[in-house]
Amino acid sequence: MKNPKTELCYHAPAAQGAGGKMPVTRKVEFLYDASLKSGSSETGPG
């Protein structure tokens, strides 16, 4: 993989005005394990 970096941006809207943003950049590790993939929906936020 040439570039394993990814970026997410969290946005918190304000009642008045633009609100705030927080970008987060990290290195990504891709996992190809079927057991991890199937369990992620069961343990995810909810």
TIRO-2110 file (N, C-alpha, C; in Angstrom, 1 decimal):
// TIRO-2110
0.9, -1.2, 0.0, N, 1, A
0.0, 0.0, 0.0, CA, 1, A
0.9, 1.2, 0.0, C, 1, A
0.7, 2.1, -0.9, N, 2, A
1.5, 3.3, -1.0, CA, 2, A
1.3, 4.4, 0.0, C, 2, A
0.0, 4.6, 0.3, N, 3, A
-0.4, 5.6, 1.3, CA, 3, A
-1.5, 5.1, 2.2, C, 3, A
-1.1, 4.6, 3.4, N, 4, A
-2.1, 4.1, 4.3, CA, 4, A
-2.8, 5.1, 5.2, C, 4, A
-2.6, 6.4, 4.9, N, 5, A
-3.2, 7.4, 5.8, CA, 5, A
-4.6, 7.7, 5.4, C, 5, A
-5.4, 8.1, 6.4, N, 6, A
-6.8, 8.4, 6.1, CA, 6, A
-7.1, 9.6, 7.1, C, 6, A
-8.2, 10.4, 6.7, N, 7, A
-8.6, 11.5, 7.5, CA, 7, A
-10.1, 11.5, 7.7, C, 7, A
-10.5, 11.7, 9.0, N, 8, A
-11.9, 11.9, 9.3, CA, 8, A
-12.1, 13.3, 9.8, C, 8, A
-13.2, 13.9, 9.7, N, 9, A
-13.5, 15.2, 10.2, CA, 9, A
-14.8, 15.2, 11.0, C, 9, A
-14.7, 15.5, 12.3, N, 10, A
-15.9, 15.5, 13.1, CA, 10, A
-16.4, 17.0, 13.1, C, 10, A
-17.7, 17.1, 13.0, N, 11, A
-18.3, 18.5, 13.0, CA, 11, A
-19.3, 18.6, 14.1, C, 11, A
-19.2, 19.6, 14.9, N, 12, A
-20.1, 19.9, 16.0, CA, 12, A
-20.9, 21.2, 15.7, C, 12, A
-22.1, 21.1, 15.2, N, 13, A
-22.8, 22.3, 14.8, CA, 13, A
-23.2, 23.1, 16.1, C, 13, A
-23.2, 24.4, 15.9, N, 14, A
-23.5, 25.3, 17.0, CA, 14, A
-24.9, 25.8, 16.8, C, 14, A
-25.6, 26.2, 17.9, N, 15, A
-26.9, 26.8, 17.8, CA, 15, A
-26.9, 28.0, 16.9, C, 15, A
-25.9, 28.8, 17.1, N, 16, A
-25.7, 30.0, 16.2, CA, 16, A
-24.3, 30.0, 15.7, C, 16, A
-24.1, 30.2, 14.5, N, 17, A
-22.7, 30.3, 13.9, CA, 17, A
-22.3, 29.0, 13.2, C, 17, A
-21.0, 28.9, 12.9, N, 18, A
-20.6, 27.8, 12.1, CA, 18, A
-20.3, 26.5, 12.9, C, 18, A
-20.1, 26.6, 14.2, N, 19, A
-19.8, 25.4, 15.0, CA, 19, A
-18.3, 25.1, 15.0, C, 19, A
-17.9, 23.9, 15.2, N, 20, A
-16.5, 23.5, 15.3, CA, 20, A
-16.2, 22.3, 14.5, C, 20, A
-15.0, 22.2, 14.0, N, 21, A
-14.6, 21.0, 13.3, CA, 21, A
-13.3, 20.5, 13.9, C, 21, A
-13.1, 19.2, 13.9, N, 22, A
-11.8, 18.6, 14.4, CA, 22, A
-11.4, 17.5, 13.4, C, 22, A
-10.4, 17.8, 12.6, N, 23, A
-9.9, 16.8, 11.7, CA, 23, A
-8.9, 15.8, 12.4, C, 23, A
-9.0, 14.5, 12.1, N, 24, A
-8.2, 13.5, 12.7, CA, 24, A
-7.5, 12.7, 11.6, C, 24, A
-6.2, 12.7, 11.6, N, 25, A
-5.5, 11.9, 10.5, CA, 25, A
-4.7, 10.8, 11.2, C, 25, A
-4.8, 9.6, 10.7, N, 26, A
-4.1, 8.4, 11.3, CA, 26, A
-3.7, 7.5, 10.1, C, 26, A
-2.9, 6.5, 10.5, N, 27, A
-2.5, 5.5, 9.6, CA, 27, A
-3.5, 4.3, 9.7, C, 27, A
-3.9, 3.7, 8.6, N, 28, A
-4.9, 2.7, 8.6, CA, 28, A
-4.2, 1.3, 8.4, C, 28, A
-4.7, 0.3, 9.1, N, 29, A
-4.3, -1.0, 8.9, CA, 29, A
-5.6, -1.8, 8.4, C, 29, A
-5.5, -2.3, 7.2, N, 30, A
-6.7, -3.1, 6.6, CA, 30, A
-6.6, -4.5, 7.1, C, 30, A
-7.7, -5.0, 7.7, N, 31, A
-7.8, -6.3, 8.2, CA, 31, A
-8.8, -7.1, 7.3, C, 31, A
-8.3, -8.3, 6.9, N, 32, A
-9.1, -9.1, 6.0, CA, 32, A
-9.6, -10.4, 6.8, C, 32, A
-9.9, -10.3, 8.0, N, 33, A
-10.4, -11.4, 8.9, CA, 33, A
-11.9, -11.4, 8.9, C, 33, A
-12.5, -12.4, 8.4, N, 34, A
-14.0, -12.5, 8.3, CA, 34, A
-14.7, -12.4, 9.7, C, 34, A
-14.0, -13.0, 10.7, N, 35, A
-14.7, -13.0, 12.0, CA, 35, A
-14.7, -11.6, 12.6, C, 35, A
-13.7, -10.8, 12.3, N, 36, A
-13.7, -9.4, 12.8, CA, 36, A
-14.8, -8.6, 12.1, C, 36, A
-14.9, -8.8, 10.8, N, 37, A
-15.9, -8.1, 10.0, CA, 37, A
-17.3, -8.4, 10.4, C, 37, A
-17.6, -9.6, 10.7, N, 38, A
-19.0, -10.0, 11.1, CA, 38, A
-19.3, -9.5, 12.5, C, 38, A
-18.4, -9.4, 13.4, N, 39, A
-18.7, -9.0, 14.7, CA, 39, A
-18.7, -7.5, 14.9, C, 39, A
-18.2, -6.7, 13.9, N, 40, A
-18.2, -5.3, 14.1, CA, 40, A
-19.6, -4.7, 14.2, C, 40, A
-20.6, -5.2, 13.5, N, 41, A
-21.9, -4.6, 13.5, CA, 41, A
-22.6, -4.9, 14.8, C, 41, A
-22.2, -6.0, 15.5, N, 42, A
-22.8, -6.4, 16.8, CA, 42, A
-22.2, -5.6, 17.9, C, 42, A
-21.0, -5.1, 17.8, N, 43, A
-20.3, -4.4, 18.9, CA, 43, A
-20.2, -2.9, 18.6, C, 43, A
-20.7, -2.4, 17.5, N, 44, A
-20.6, -1.0, 17.1, CA, 44, A
-21.4, -0.1, 18.0, C, 44, A
-21.3, 1.2, 17.8, N, 45, A
-22.1, 2.2, 18.5, CA, 45, A
-23.6, 2.0, 18.2, C, 45, A
-24.4, 2.3, 19.2, N, 46, A
-25.8, 2.1, 18.9, CA, 46, A
-26.6, 2.6, 19.9, C, 46, A
END
